[in-house]
Amino acid sequence: MQWISLNNVYFRISSFFMAPKFKSPDYQLYRQSSFQHRWLRLEHLIPELDKIKSSAFFKMESFGQSEEKRPLHKIEFGIGPKKIMIWTQMHGNEPTATMAVVDLLHFLMNDGDTYQFLRKSIYENCTLLFIPLLNPDGAERFSRRNATGIDMNRDILQLQSLEMNNFIDLFKDFKPHWAFNLHDQRNFFSVGNSKCPATISFLSASPDEQRSISPTRLKSMQMVATLAELVESESICHSGRYSDEYYPRALGEFFHSQEVPCVLVESGAFPNDPFRDEARRLNFLILIHAFENIIDEEFLEEMGTGPYFSIPENGKTILDGIIRGCVLEKNGSKVDLGLMVQEKPNFETMELESTYILSDLGDLSFQYGLTEWEGGRISENTELELEKPADFEIKRKTGESLVFKNGVLA
C-alpha cells in the first residue's frame, strides 16, 4: 500500500482500485430499527442481549456489577488470536455506539446472507470482546458520570469506581491487542472551522506529556487514518480529529501506556438527525472495516503520521439552530440568534425532554446551524435572556411568526 499527498491531503493509492469487502448499503439489512433511543437504559438493552444470548455464535456473561448493582455484560465472538476489546456508553448519556454495536451483533449472528466468508474470517482470526453500556447507573440518570458522580474516563489511576475496577480486571484477563473506545460528543463540534458538523471524530491518545509517537500510538494513528478515509468516502466533510493533549487519568492514555493501540471514536451531529442515525451507521462500518484491517494488517505498511494529522482538527462552529437577521425594535439593530438544544430526563414520564436554549446573540456569521431560519422583527417588549429557554416571537414580512415558548418551537 502506498500513500500520496496532494496539497497536504493524503490518499491511499490502493483505495482507488480495491472494492470494500462489506458493501455499505447493506448496513440497512442489519440495522435494528426498533432499537432507537436517545435515552438508552439497561431495560432497553436487555431484550437485545437476550436475543444474542440465545445464539450459539456468542458467549455472554456478567463480569461484575455497577455501584447500584446493575449487571455489567460482556459478549465474546470468535476464537482467533487477534483480541479486540470494544466498549460503549462509559458515559451514560452517550448511546449512539451502543445501538451500532447491537446492529453489528445482529450482523455477526446472521447466517443466511452473502457475508458468510467475512464472518468466518472474523470468527477464525479474531476474538471480539464487546462491553455494551459500561455505565448503566449513569444511563439510568442520562448522566455522563456514574452513581457516585465519578467520570469513569478520568478514573484509570485511582480506580475509585466499581465499574472501572471490574473493567480493568477484565482487561488484564482478556489481554487485548486492540481497543476501541466509543463515545458521543456534543453537537457544536465541527470539521475544522467549516460548516460541517463532525459526525465522527477520532483520537489516538498521547502516551505522555511530550505527545510522543510511540510504536503503539503509531499503529493507532494508522488505523484512524484508514477509518477516517472510510468515513469521508461515506459522508464527505464529516470526519474530524481531537487535539492530543495528554490526560493521564484517561483510558486511551492508559491503553497506550500498556502497549495496546486504542482508537477513540466520538459520534456527533448530522443535519436533521435527532437520533444520530448517520453516526450509528458509520460506527457499524468503522468496526467492520477495522476488523478487516486487523486481519490483513495491510494498513500497517509504512505511511507515517501525515494521513492522521491531515484529518481536520475539531472546531466549534456548529449550533443546533440559528435565526438569521433579526431586527430588535428596541434599538433597530440586526442580530443573529443562536440556539442549542438541552436534553433533560423527565423521571415521571421516563422520556427525554428537549429544550432550545438561547446560547448566543449578535454576529454569528462564522457559526452554522444544523437548522437555520429566516429572521424578522422582535418586539421592544421582548427580553432576550442568554442561557435561558428560548421565549420570544419573531414576526416575519410574510405575516407569519416564528414562536418559541419556554424553549419549545410552537
PLY file of the C-alpha trace (Angstrom):
ply
format ascii 1.0
element vertex 410
property float x
property float y
property float z
element edge 409
property int vertex1
property int vertex2
end_header
0.00 0.00 0.00
1.24 3.50 -0.78
0.08 6.91 0.29
0.33 10.08 -1.76
-0.09 13.71 -0.69
-1.85 16.34 -2.76
-1.83 19.76 -1.10
-1.24 18.07 2.26
-4.28 15.82 1.82
-3.29 12.17 1.90
-4.82 9.45 -0.24
-4.24 5.71 -0.17
-3.49 4.62 -3.74
-4.98 1.18 -3.33
-8.30 2.67 -2.22
-8.97 3.75 -5.81
-8.76 0.17 -7.04
-9.96 -2.12 -4.21
-13.67 -2.66 -3.59
-14.67 -2.78 0.09
-15.33 -6.24 1.48
-18.53 -5.09 3.16
-20.87 -3.05 0.96
-22.09 -0.09 2.98
-25.68 -0.04 1.55
-26.14 -3.48 3.09
-25.98 -1.96 6.57
-29.74 -1.43 6.37
-30.19 -5.21 6.33
-28.83 -5.43 9.88
-29.98 -2.17 11.44
-32.39 -2.87 14.28
-34.94 -0.16 13.54
-36.98 -0.82 16.68
-33.88 -0.26 18.83
-33.65 3.53 18.67
-33.15 5.59 21.82
-31.65 8.92 22.82
-32.05 7.92 26.46
-30.83 4.34 26.30
-31.08 2.45 29.58
-30.32 -1.12 30.60
-34.01 -2.04 30.36
-33.86 -1.23 26.64
-30.71 -3.27 26.10
-31.72 -6.44 27.96
-34.20 -7.70 25.28
-31.47 -7.34 22.66
-28.98 -9.14 24.87
-31.49 -11.97 25.34
-31.63 -12.44 21.55
-27.85 -12.53 21.40
-27.57 -14.88 24.36
-29.73 -17.43 22.55
-27.28 -17.53 19.61
-24.60 -20.22 19.58
-22.17 -17.75 18.00
-21.71 -15.76 21.22
-20.57 -16.27 24.75
-22.28 -13.77 27.05
-22.00 -13.35 30.79
-21.74 -10.78 33.54
-18.29 -9.61 34.61
-19.41 -7.66 37.68
-21.83 -5.01 38.84
-22.20 -1.26 38.88
-22.27 0.81 42.06
-26.05 0.29 42.20
-25.68 -3.42 41.49
-26.77 -3.41 37.87
-25.01 -6.15 35.88
-22.13 -5.37 33.54
-22.24 -7.60 30.46
-19.50 -8.91 28.20
-20.10 -10.63 24.87
-17.44 -12.67 23.08
-17.40 -13.65 19.43
-14.68 -15.64 17.70
-11.78 -17.92 18.52
-8.97 -16.13 16.71
-5.59 -14.95 18.05
-6.21 -11.22 17.45
-8.04 -9.95 20.52
-10.12 -6.80 20.16
-11.85 -5.04 23.08
-14.79 -2.72 22.31
-16.84 -0.80 24.87
-19.69 1.71 24.73
-21.55 4.12 26.98
-18.93 4.51 29.70
-20.65 7.89 29.81
-24.29 7.08 30.46
-25.73 9.78 28.19
-23.80 8.64 25.08
-25.91 5.88 23.47
-25.10 6.02 19.74
-22.37 3.39 19.66
-24.44 1.02 21.81
-27.09 0.98 19.08
-24.40 0.44 16.43
-22.92 -2.47 18.39
-26.36 -4.11 18.64
-26.65 -3.78 14.85
-23.20 -5.32 14.49
-24.02 -8.24 16.80
-27.09 -8.98 14.68
-24.85 -8.96 11.61
-22.45 -11.41 13.25
-25.24 -13.80 14.25
-26.82 -13.83 10.77
-26.08 -16.99 8.77
-28.32 -16.61 5.73
-26.72 -13.94 3.58
-23.71 -13.36 1.31
-21.28 -12.39 4.07
-20.52 -15.81 5.47
-16.91 -15.60 4.26
-16.43 -12.34 6.18
-17.97 -13.68 9.39
-15.88 -16.84 9.12
-12.75 -14.77 8.65
-13.57 -12.60 11.69
-14.52 -15.64 13.77
-11.35 -17.57 12.96
-8.89 -14.68 13.07
-10.26 -12.52 15.88
-11.70 -12.77 19.35
-14.04 -9.84 19.83
-14.98 -8.72 23.33
-17.92 -6.30 23.42
-18.92 -4.37 26.54
-22.18 -2.58 25.73
-23.24 0.00 28.31
-20.33 0.13 30.74
-22.10 2.74 32.89
-25.69 1.52 33.47
-26.19 3.75 36.53
-25.25 6.86 34.56
-27.52 5.69 31.74
-30.41 5.46 34.19
-29.89 9.16 35.01
-28.93 10.26 31.46
-25.68 11.35 33.06
-22.06 11.35 31.93
-20.96 10.21 35.39
-21.69 7.09 37.42
-23.91 6.82 40.52
-21.23 8.26 42.81
-20.52 11.18 40.48
-17.26 9.85 39.03
-16.29 10.36 35.40
-15.09 6.86 34.57
-12.91 8.17 31.74
-10.88 10.04 34.38
-10.61 7.16 36.85
-7.88 4.94 35.44
-5.25 5.85 38.07
-7.20 5.73 41.34
-9.93 3.27 40.28
-12.44 4.88 42.61
-15.46 3.49 40.74
-16.58 -0.11 40.96
-17.23 -0.18 37.21
-13.63 0.73 36.34
-12.26 -1.84 38.80
-14.30 -4.52 37.02
-13.24 -3.16 33.63
-9.54 -3.28 34.47
-9.84 -6.81 35.86
-11.44 -7.82 32.55
-8.71 -6.02 30.58
-5.99 -7.88 32.48
-7.72 -11.20 31.97
-8.51 -10.68 28.26
-5.15 -9.12 27.27
-6.38 -7.34 24.11
-4.23 -6.46 21.12
-6.56 -3.63 20.07
-9.08 -1.40 21.85
-11.99 0.73 20.58
-13.34 3.34 22.99
-16.73 4.52 21.67
-18.35 7.78 22.79
-20.74 10.59 21.82
-19.65 14.21 21.52
-21.59 17.47 21.77
-23.32 18.94 18.73
-21.16 22.06 18.45
-18.05 20.25 17.15
-17.24 20.95 13.51
-14.77 19.65 10.93
-12.11 22.31 11.34
-13.82 25.71 11.22
-16.14 24.65 8.41
-19.93 24.50 8.32
-19.79 20.69 8.50
-20.68 19.06 11.82
-18.14 16.47 12.96
-20.40 13.43 12.69
-17.44 11.21 13.58
-14.31 12.37 15.42
-11.22 10.29 16.12
-8.31 10.42 18.53
-5.12 8.48 19.00
-4.23 9.48 22.56
-0.80 10.72 23.58
1.20 8.29 25.74
2.97 11.11 27.63
3.14 14.88 28.13
5.50 15.18 25.17
2.80 13.70 22.91
5.31 11.13 21.69
4.68 8.94 18.67
5.36 5.59 20.28
5.16 2.42 18.15
1.80 1.66 19.80
0.41 5.11 19.14
1.65 4.97 15.55
-0.40 1.80 14.97
-3.44 3.56 16.40
-2.79 6.58 14.15
-2.51 4.34 11.10
-5.81 2.67 11.97
-7.51 6.05 12.49
-6.22 7.25 9.10
-7.78 4.36 7.22
-11.04 4.62 9.21
-11.25 8.37 8.54
-10.79 7.61 4.84
-13.80 5.29 5.06
-15.90 7.94 6.80
-15.01 10.54 4.16
-15.97 8.15 1.38
-19.35 7.63 3.05
-20.10 11.10 4.44
-17.92 13.79 2.86
-16.67 16.52 5.20
-17.94 14.85 8.37
-14.74 13.40 9.88
-12.73 15.32 12.47
-9.90 14.79 14.93
-9.49 15.74 18.56
-6.37 17.57 19.69
-3.97 15.29 21.53
-3.47 16.91 24.93
-2.25 14.39 27.46
-4.79 13.29 30.09
-3.00 10.84 32.43
-6.29 9.75 34.06
-7.96 8.79 30.75
-8.39 5.33 29.23
-6.77 5.99 25.86
-3.57 7.14 27.52
-3.66 4.07 29.77
-4.05 1.63 26.88
-1.13 3.20 25.03
1.00 3.02 28.18
0.17 -0.70 28.21
1.25 -1.01 24.55
-2.30 -1.68 23.34
-3.30 0.59 20.43
-6.57 2.31 21.26
-8.86 4.15 18.85
-11.26 6.70 20.29
-14.40 7.22 18.18
-16.83 10.03 19.02
-20.31 10.15 17.47
-21.63 13.60 16.66
-24.37 15.52 14.94
-25.65 15.41 11.38
-28.35 17.70 9.88
-31.96 16.61 10.56
-30.79 13.59 12.52
-32.00 13.77 16.16
-31.23 10.11 16.90
-27.75 10.30 15.30
-28.61 7.58 12.81
-25.79 8.64 10.48
-23.18 8.35 13.23
-24.69 5.00 14.19
-24.33 3.75 10.61
-20.75 5.00 10.42
-19.85 3.29 13.73
-21.06 -0.02 12.31
-18.99 0.43 9.14
-15.96 1.64 11.12
-15.90 -1.50 13.26
-16.33 -3.89 10.30
-13.57 -2.04 8.42
-11.34 -2.16 11.49
-11.77 -5.93 11.79
-10.90 -6.36 8.11
-7.79 -4.23 8.58
-6.65 -6.03 11.71
-6.98 -9.38 9.95
-4.90 -8.48 6.89
-2.74 -5.75 8.54
-2.39 -4.04 5.18
-2.88 -0.63 6.82
0.31 -1.12 8.87
2.52 -0.67 5.84
4.62 2.47 6.13
2.62 5.68 5.74
4.00 7.84 8.55
1.87 10.19 10.62
0.87 12.51 7.76
-2.52 10.91 6.97
-3.50 11.09 10.65
-2.58 14.74 11.11
-4.23 15.66 7.80
-7.62 14.89 9.37
-9.01 18.35 10.25
-8.90 19.13 13.95
-12.30 19.73 15.54
-13.57 23.28 15.65
-16.65 24.63 17.42
-18.66 26.39 14.72
-21.96 24.47 14.94
-25.15 25.48 16.72
-28.37 23.47 16.82
-30.23 26.42 15.36
-29.58 29.95 14.07
-32.19 32.59 13.31
-30.57 34.97 10.82
-31.09 38.71 10.63
-33.45 39.51 13.49
-34.31 43.22 13.88
-34.57 44.35 17.50
-37.29 47.00 17.64
-35.75 48.26 20.88
-32.78 49.84 19.07
-33.13 48.91 15.41
-30.02 46.69 15.34
-29.95 43.48 13.32
-28.60 40.35 15.04
-28.46 36.60 14.68
-29.83 34.38 17.45
-28.04 31.13 18.27
-29.81 28.16 19.86
-28.56 24.96 21.43
-30.74 22.02 22.42
-30.66 21.00 26.06
-31.76 17.42 26.80
-33.07 16.56 30.25
-34.66 13.35 31.53
-38.18 13.52 32.92
-38.23 10.87 35.63
-42.03 10.89 35.86
-42.65 10.11 32.20
-39.22 8.45 31.71
-38.89 10.42 28.48
-36.16 12.78 27.35
-37.26 16.39 27.01
-35.51 18.71 24.54
-35.46 22.46 25.03
-33.99 25.22 22.87
-31.66 27.44 24.91
-30.71 30.91 23.66
-26.94 30.44 23.66
-25.68 33.46 21.70
-26.79 36.75 20.17
-25.04 39.08 17.73
-22.82 38.44 14.71
-22.93 34.67 14.09
-21.65 34.86 10.52
-18.88 32.40 11.35
-21.26 29.97 13.04
-23.52 27.48 11.27
-26.83 25.96 12.35
-27.93 22.39 11.96
-31.24 24.16 11.32
-31.43 27.78 10.16
-34.43 30.10 9.97
-35.03 33.46 8.35
-35.45 36.20 10.94
-37.83 39.12 11.28
-38.75 41.72 13.91
-38.61 41.21 17.67
-40.82 43.44 19.80
-39.15 46.05 22.00
-41.01 44.50 24.94
-39.22 41.18 24.45
-36.39 40.41 26.86
-33.79 38.10 25.31
-32.06 36.15 28.09
-28.92 34.18 27.28
-28.57 30.63 28.63
-32.31 30.53 29.30
-35.04 28.65 27.39
-35.92 30.49 24.18
-39.07 32.53 24.83
-39.82 35.06 22.09
-41.81 35.72 18.92
-40.26 36.81 15.61
-42.66 38.47 13.18
-41.72 38.00 9.53
-42.54 40.09 6.49
-44.73 37.28 5.18
-47.06 37.79 8.13
-46.02 34.50 9.70
-44.37 34.33 13.09
-41.63 32.13 14.48
-42.67 31.50 18.08
-40.67 29.87 20.87
-42.40 29.30 24.20
-40.31 28.13 27.14
-37.76 26.52 24.84
-40.24 24.82 22.52
-40.84 25.84 18.91
-44.58 26.39 18.65
0 1
1 2
2 3
3 4
4 5
5 6
6 7
7 8
8 9
9 10
10 11
11 12
12 13
13 14
14 15
15 16
16 17
17 18
18 19
19 20
20 21
21 22
22 23
23 24
24 25
25 26
26 27
27 28
28 29
29 30
30 31
31 32
32 33
33 34
34 35
35 36
36 37
37 38
38 39
39 40
40 41
41 42
42 43
43 44
44 45
45 46
46 47
47 48
48 49
49 50
50 51
51 52
52 53
53 54
54 55
55 56
56 57
57 58
58 59
59 60
60 61
61 62
62 63
63 64
64 65
65 66
66 67
67 68
68 69
69 70
70 71
71 72
72 73
73 74
74 75
75 76
76 77
77 78
78 79
79 80
80 81
81 82
82 83
83 84
84 85
85 86
86 87
87 88
88 89
89 90
90 91
91 92
92 93
93 94
94 95
95 96
96 97
97 98
98 99
99 100
100 101
101 102
102 103
103 104
104 105
105 106
106 107
107 108
108 109
109 110
110 111
111 112
112 113
113 114
114 115
115 116
116 117
117 118
118 119
119 120
120 121
121 122
122 123
123 124
124 125
125 126
126 127
127 128
128 129
129 130
130 131
131 132
132 133
133 134
134 135
135 136
136 137
137 138
138 139
139 140
140 141
141 142
142 143
143 144
144 145
145 146
146 147
147 148
148 149
149 150
150 151
151 152
152 153
153 154
154 155
155 156
156 157
157 158
158 159
159 160
160 161
161 162
162 163
163 164
164 165
165 166
166 167
167 168
168 169
169 170
170 171
171 172
172 173
173 174
174 175
175 176
176 177
177 178
178 179
179 180
180 181
181 182
182 183
183 184
184 185
185 186
186 187
187 188
188 189
189 190
190 191
191 192
192 193
193 194
194 195
195 196
196 197
197 198
198 199
199 200
200 201
201 202
202 203
203 204
204 205
205 206
206 207
207 208
208 209
209 210
210 211
211 212
212 213
213 214
214 215
215 216
216 217
217 218
218 219
219 220
220 221
221 222
222 223
223 224
224 225
225 226
226 227
227 228
228 229
229 230
230 231
231 232
232 233
233 234
234 235
235 236
236 237
237 238
238 239
239 240
240 241
241 242
242 243
243 244
244 245
245 246
246 247
247 248
248 249
249 250
250 251
251 252
252 253
253 254
254 255
255 256
256 257
257 258
258 259
259 260
260 261
261 262
262 263
263 264
264 265
265 266
266 267
267 268
268 269
269 270
270 271
271 272
272 273
273 274
274 275
275 276
276 277
277 278
278 279
279 280
280 281
281 282
282 283
283 284
284 285
285 286
286 287
287 288
288 289
289 290
290 291
291 292
292 293
293 294
294 295
295 296
296 297
297 298
298 299
299 300
300 301
301 302
302 303
303 304
304 305
305 306
306 307
307 308
308 309
309 310
310 311
311 312
312 313
313 314
314 315
315 316
316 317
317 318
318 319
319 320
320 321
321 322
322 323
323 324
324 325
325 326
326 327
327 328
328 329
329 330
330 331
331 332
332 333
333 334
334 335
335 336
336 337
337 338
338 339
339 340
340 341
341 342
342 343
343 344
344 345
345 346
346 347
347 348
348 349
349 350
350 351
351 352
352 353
353 354
354 355
355 356
356 357
357 358
358 359
359 360
360 361
361 362
362 363
363 364
364 365
365 366
366 367
367 368
368 369
369 370
370 371
371 372
372 373
373 374
374 375
375 376
376 377
377 378
378 379
379 380
380 381
381 382
382 383
383 384
384 385
385 386
386 387
387 388
388 389
389 390
390 391
391 392
392 393
393 394
394 395
395 396
396 397
397 398
398 399
399 400
400 401
401 402
402 403
403 404
404 405
405 406
406 407
407 408
408 409
